[in-house]
């Protein structure tokens, strides 16, 4: 398994590290994935039973962007107060997105009342719009229904993800007009290559995302290019059967060290979040661009999408700016923020490194027009024009640095 260049940054735009099949292994999976170049993980809840686990993971691992939602498969098991519970999680975790939600008419989804699916989906879409949060959407064999609903409720300025997108090329422009981002996983390898290439070519470059959907969607890559989940029961049974059927002295049991296609592995084989690099390679090859270009492109698309208005860090930074404003006069606020920037830059490596930086940078960049005037105006400070471009600070703080020093007077 080739390790990606340390300069590459990858954002897993949709996964389920809270899944009971891998939850206990999540710290190890995250560590390996980070070493392979993954900087951020958008972890999506699926039901009332796992929202608390998503929250727990996001608190333990700052590189996780949490999302809460009711997946169509779990609509029948919802409680009468499910929506109230969902709202409570967003109140507790303002930085969370909405997901996984959606519609499903596939082999599993067709067993679930579709009217109920639509009702639950629309309620969550309305919540996402009212909270100005992006939503991660699951859609299987229901793209016509989905587009009709999205058109009736859209557009969606905060954006939404069509996760593991396998829809037609013809629908891409229609969804794009409404604010869609298109996320691709290992499932893309199940689509006929010519059709997949045509569809990918229609997706705007600023709307492309990459994901693993781990622990599902194992890429159909060469076995020796994949990261496998240690202790995977499906894999254990598979290897045991291989050993029992192999002739004495045969090396058949070393399949995973060979170049055999992963399609020979059991369907239940767990996917590792580090396998996003296989998705990267495949999508880049279909688009005819380098994996370096696609990695950076998809990363920046994800950071833009997830740097939404409700982010908790926005509140945190504004709180610091407010304290600075109250305690400073003239241009002291600007000087203080420059010192603030230097100190948080020095501390971020103690946590997830760049895993925190994108969020802080994007939120502040989007809101600098609000922040800077408030700081400058405190104490009848000089105008922005008098400061000059060279004297304005470049805001590149990290959330981990803020958390380290939030109670330290050096930040205020």
N, C-alpha and C positions, 0 to 999 in steps of 0.2 A: 504494500500500500504506500503510494508515494505521498509524502507530506507536502502540503501546499507551501508556496513561498510565504515567508513571514510578512511580506508586504500586502498579501491578499487579505481582504476582509469579506467575510460571508455572513449573511443574515438569514437564519432559518425562519421564514415568514409564517410557518404553520407547523406545529408539532404538538405532541401530547406526552410530555415527560411525566405527567401525573398518572398516566395509565397504570393500572395495577400490575401489569406484566413487567414494567420496568421501573416503577416508582422507587423501590428500594435501591436500585442501581443508578438512579439519576445523578448523584454527585460524580460518580466515576464516568458516566456517559458524557456529562457536561465537560469534565476535565479533558477527556480525550478529544472531544469535538473542538474545544477551544484551542488545543494544541494543533489541530489540523486546519485552523483558520476561521472557525466559526466564532463570531464576536457577540451575536445576539440571538436569542431564541424567543419566538412568539409562541407561548404555551397556551393552548386553548382548552377550556373546560367544556364538558359535554352534558352534564346533568347536575342536579342539586347535590348529588352524592360526591362529586369531585371538585366542586368550586373551592372548598376549603383547602384542598391539596394544592391547587394552582396558586392560591394565595400564599400558602406556606412555602412553596418552592420559590416564589418571587421574593419573599422576605429573606430567604437563605442565600439566594443566588441573584445578585443585582443585575446579572446579564440577561435575566428573563423579563420579557414583557408579558404580563398576565392578561388573559382574556376570559370572560365569563359568558356563557350562553347555554341554551338548551338545544341540543342536537336533535334533528328530526327522529332519529332512532329511539330516543328516550322520551318522546312526547307522551306515550301512553302511561309512563310511570310518574308523571309530574304530580305534585301535590296541589291542592287548591290555592296555596299561598306562594307558588313558585316565582311569580313575577315580583312579588314584594321582597322575597329573599334575594332575587337577582339585583334589585335596586339597592338593597342593603350592602351587597358586595361592592357595588360601584361607589357607594358612599364611603365605604371603608378603604377602598383602593381607587382613588380618583385617577390614577395613571393607567388603569385597565382599559382594554378595548373590549369589543363585543364579539363573542364567538365561542364555540362554533355553532352557527345557526344555519337553517336552510330547508331544502325540499328534496325528497328522495322518492323516486318511483322505480328504483332498482329492485333486485331480488329480495332485499331485506326491507326496503322502504315501502314496497307495495302492500305489505302486510299491515301497515299503519294507516289509519284513516287520513286521507289526504286533506280533507276539510280541516281537520284538527291541526295538521302540519301547517297549513296556510295561516290559520288563526294565530298559532304560536309564533310563526315566523314574522308575521306582520307586526305583532306586538313588540317583538324584539327590534325590528327595524325602526319602529316609531321611537323606541327608547334610545337607540343609537343616534337617531337624528336629533332628538331633544337634548341629548347630552353632548352632541357634536363629537362623537367617537366613531372611528372606523369599525367595520364589521367584517368578520371572516365567514364566508358563505360556502356551504356544502351544497352541491347540486348534482344529482344523478338522474339522468333521463327526464329532466323536468325543466330544461332551459327555456322552452316556450312559456311555461307558466311563470317561471322566475322573471323573465324579461317583462312580461305583462304587469306583474306586481311592482317591479322596480320602476317601470315607467309611470305607474299610477301614483307612486310615492316619492319619486325622485324629483330633481337630482339630489345627490348626496355629496355636499361640499367636503365632508371629512373623509370621503372615499370609502371603498369597500373592496374586499379581496374575493375573487372567485378562486377558491383554493383548489389545487390539483386540477386545474382547468383542462377539460377534454372536450369542450364544446367546439362548434364549427367556426371556421374562419369568418363566415358571413355574419355571425353574431357579435364578433369582436367590436366593430365600430359602434353598434347600438349600445352595448354595455359601457363602452368607453365614454360615450356622451354623458352617461349618468354618474361617472366617477369611478369606474371599475379599474382595479389592478388585477393582473392575471398572474397567478402563482403556479409554478410547475414543479412537480415531484417526480419520483421514480415511475409513477403510473403513466407518465408520458411515453415511456418506452413500450407500453402495450399498444399504443396507437401506431398505425401504419406510418412509416417514416415520411413518405411523400406528403401525406395528409397533415402530419404534425408540422412539417417544415412550412407548408403553405399557411397553416394557422399561425405559427410563430411569426412569420413575416408580416402579418397584418397587425400584430400587437405593437402599439406605440412604444418606443424605446424607454420612455419615462414611466411605463406602466408594467414593466416586467419584474417579477419577483421569483425567488427560488425557495423551495421548502423541502422538507423530508417527509412530513406527516408521520414521523416516527411515533410509535413503533411499527407502523404499517408502511406500505408502499416501498418495499425493498427494491432498489433498482435492478434491472436485469442486466447487470454488468458482469465482467469476469469475476469469478469467485475470489481470486487473489487480489482484487482491487477493492474489495469491500471490507468495511469494519463490521464485525459481528458482535452480538451481545453475549457476553460471557454467561454461561448457565442457561442459555435459551433451551427450554425443554424440547421444542420441535427439532432443533439442531442436534441435541444430545441423542434423541431417539433415532434420528436419521443416520448419524455416524455409527451408532451401535449396530443398526441394521446393515450398514455398509461393511462393517468389520466382520459380521457374522456370515455375510454372503460372499465375501472376498476369498479367493484361493489362498492357501497358506503361503505366507511370505509376500503376498501381494501388497502393493502400495496404494491400493484403491481407496483406502480410508483417508488418504491425504488429499482428497478432492479439493478441500478448501485452500490448499497451497498450489493448486493447479490453475490453468487458464479456462477451466470449464465455465459455461454460462451459469449464472445464478438461477436461471429458470429451472435447473435441475434440483434446486433446493426445495424443501417443503414449502407449500404456500403459506404456512403459518410462521415461517422464519421471521424473527423480529428484525426490524430495521434500526440501525444506529444513526443518531443525528449527525455523526461525522460523514455519513454517506452523501451529504449534500454536495460534496466534491464530485461525485459521479453524475449527479444531476447537472451540475455546472458544466462538466465536460461534454455531456450529451447535448444540452441546449446550445452551448457555444458552437458545437460542430454543425448543428442544423442552421444556426443563424449565420455561420461563416465568419465569426469573429473570435478573437482570442479569449481564453478563459479569464485572463486578467481583466480585460475590458468588461466582460459580462459580470464578473464578480463585483467590480466597483460600481458598475451601473445599477445592478440589482440591489446592492447594499444602500446606495444613496436613495433609490426609490423607496426602500423600506424605511429608512430613517426619516424621509419626508412624510410618509404615510403615518408612522407611529409617533411623530412629534406633534400630536394634536393639542388642541386648546386646553383640554382638561387635565393635562399632565401634572402630576403632583409636584414635579420639580419646578414648574413655573411658579407655583404658589410659594415654594421654598425660596427661590431666587428673589421674587418680588418682596418677600418678607425681609430678606437681607438688605435689599435696596432701600426699603422703607426705613429700616433702622439706620442705615447709612445716611439717609436724607435727614432724619430727625437729629442726628448727632453731628452733622457736618455743616460747614458754611463755605461759600464761594465755590472753588473747584475741588475742595477737599473730598467730596463724594467721588469724583472721578479718580483721584489719587488712591482713595481707599479701594475702589473697585479694581484698579490695576494691581494693587497689592493682593487683593482677594484672588485675582486670576493667577498670579504667580504661585501663591500658596496651594491652591487646589491642583494646579498642574504638577506640583512636586509630590503630591500625595496619592494621585490616582492609581499608581502602580501597586499600591498595597492591596487593592481589591481586584477588579476585573479589567484594569487597564482601559483600553479603548472601548471596552464594552459599555462604559458609562458615558464616554465623551460625546458620542453622536447626539444623544438626547439633549444634553445641556447645550451643546453648540447650536443645534437646530432651533430649539425653543427660544434661546436668547436672540439668535439671529432674526427670528420672525418677530420678536417683540422689542427689539432694540429701540424702535421709534418711540415706544411708550416708556421704556426704562430710562433712557439717557436724558430726555428732557426733564423728567421728574428729579433726577439726581442733580442735574446742572442748575435747575431752577431753585433748589434749596438754598436759602440764604442769599437770594438775588445774585446767583453766580453768573459768570460770563456766558454769553450766548454760545450756541453751537458753532456759529461761524467764527467767533473769536478764538475758539479752541484750535481750529485748524485740523486738517486730516491727520497730520503726523502726531498730534497730541491725543487723539481719541484712542481709547484702549481697544484692543482686539479681544473680544470675549471668547475664550476657549476653556471654560471651567469644566470640571468633572463633578458629577454628583457625589462620588465617593469622597472627594476632597471637601465638599460642602458639609457632608455628614460628619466627617472627622472634626471639622472646626466650627460647627454651628454654634457651639457655646463658648468659643474662644473670642476674646475681645479683639484679636488680630483681624477678624473678619468684619468687625463693625467699628 
